[in-house]
Amino acid sequence: MKNRGTKRTIKGIVISNNMDKTIVVRAERLVKHPVFHKYIRRHVKYKAHDEHNSCNVGDTVLIVESRPLSKEKRWRMREILERAK
């Protein structure tokens, strides 16, 4: 069987878990400004599948790319890296 490539993984913080089996994850990255050469924070919000509803707001999680699960869900929660305090 041929290798289908590696799926993308992203680390982020859970900002919402109000939906059933779905979490909203905010992933931040640093981008260098083209003129001023300062680093700017940019963020993207992803909806991810959480099968056991185990995540809480503030948890740091690892999400992995998957097939489309609904209109906006294309990610699955792989593991909880750090629990919220």
C-alpha positions as CSV (number, residue, x, y, z in Angstrom):
1,M,0.0,0.0,0.0
2,K,1.3,3.4,-0.9
3,N,2.0,6.1,1.7
4,R,-0.8,8.7,1.7
5,G,1.4,11.3,3.4
6,T,1.3,12.8,6.8
7,K,-1.7,14.6,8.2
8,R,-1.3,18.2,9.4
9,T,-1.3,18.6,13.2
10,I,-1.9,21.9,15.0
11,K,-1.5,22.9,18.7
12,G,-4.0,25.3,20.1
13,I,-6.2,26.4,23.0
14,V,-9.8,25.4,23.4
15,I,-12.0,28.5,23.5
16,S,-15.4,26.9,23.4
17,N,-16.9,23.5,24.2
18,N,-20.6,24.5,24.1
19,M,-21.5,22.2,21.2
20,D,-22.0,18.4,21.5
21,K,-18.8,16.5,20.6
22,T,-17.3,19.7,19.0
23,I,-14.7,22.1,20.3
24,V,-13.4,25.4,18.9
25,V,-9.6,25.7,19.0
26,R,-7.7,28.9,18.6
27,A,-4.2,28.4,17.0
28,E,-1.8,31.3,17.1
29,R,1.3,31.8,14.9
30,L,3.9,34.6,14.5
31,V,4.3,36.4,11.2
32,K,7.0,38.8,10.4
33,H,5.8,42.2,9.2
34,P,7.1,42.9,5.7
35,V,8.0,46.5,6.3
36,F,8.6,47.0,10.0
37,H,10.2,43.5,10.6
38,K,8.3,43.0,13.8
39,Y,6.6,39.8,14.7
40,I,2.8,40.0,14.8
41,R,0.5,37.4,16.3
42,R,-2.1,36.0,13.9
43,H,-4.8,33.4,14.9
44,V,-7.2,31.1,13.3
45,K,-10.2,29.3,14.8
46,Y,-10.8,25.6,14.0
47,K,-13.8,23.4,14.8
48,A,-12.6,20.0,15.9
49,H,-14.3,16.7,16.8
50,D,-14.1,15.7,20.4
51,E,-15.7,12.2,20.6
52,H,-15.9,11.9,24.4
53,N,-16.6,15.5,25.3
54,S,-13.4,15.5,27.4
55,C,-12.1,19.0,26.7
56,N,-12.7,22.1,28.8
57,V,-12.1,25.7,28.0
58,G,-8.5,26.6,28.4
59,D,-7.1,23.2,27.6
60,T,-4.1,23.0,25.2
61,V,-4.9,20.3,22.6
62,L,-3.4,18.7,19.5
63,I,-5.7,18.5,16.5
64,V,-5.2,16.5,13.4
65,E,-6.6,16.9,9.9
66,S,-9.4,14.6,8.8
67,R,-12.1,14.1,6.3
68,P,-15.1,16.5,6.5
69,L,-17.2,15.6,9.4
70,S,-19.8,18.4,9.0
71,K,-20.2,21.7,7.2
72,E,-17.3,23.3,9.1
73,K,-15.6,20.4,11.0
74,R,-12.4,19.1,9.2
75,W,-10.3,18.4,12.3
76,R,-10.2,15.8,15.1
77,M,-8.8,16.2,18.6
78,R,-6.0,13.8,19.0
79,E,-4.8,14.4,22.6
80,I,-5.0,16.9,25.4
81,L,-1.5,18.2,26.0
82,E,-2.2,20.3,29.1
83,R,-5.3,20.8,31.2
84,A,-6.6,24.2,32.2
85,K,-5.8,25.3,35.7
